[in-house]
Amino acid sequence: MAATIIRTEFQSSELSRNSSEVFEAAEEHPVVVTRRGAESLVLMTEREAEAKRSLLEFAAALIAVTTDDRGTLAERMADRFPWMFALSETDRTECARELVDAARASFATQQPHLAVATMTSWRETAEAIAAGLGAAPIDWIEEDVSVERP
């Protein structure tokens, strides 16, 4: 199997000559468009740009939380992210640790989705708890059950 070469850099002239190739590449990952005598530009999807913005907002909040020395990390994070108060104290501690770990991984790998997905997962869990979901006991089916295909 031949290796696929992923282009991440294009000449500005390629935008006019072969824009579809440049745009297809930009849909997969950010690409650099070099210009003669001018600063290069980066072309990316709005989704990619929004993920980077979200990560920077999260980074700003995380820096503010971690540089404060009042209370535990979980208490400081819950103060910054009030949805965490819907979680138990144990879950707030776990959430804080996972958010810091995910942020570190996102920064180290330049993959914003790691921190954003972890934050979203914990926030949606807190929202579900706040809505009363999960409070009722779960009846697990112990035996195998066959059902007809619809």
Secondary structure, 3 states (H helix, E strand, C coil): CCCCCCCCEEEHHHHHHCHHHHHHHHHHCCEEEEECCEEEEEECCHHHHHHHHHHHHHHHHHHHHHHCCCCCHHHHHHHHCHHHHHCCHHHHHHHHHHHHHHHHHHHHHCCCHHHHHHHHHHHHHHHHHHCCCCCCCCCCCCCCCCCCCC
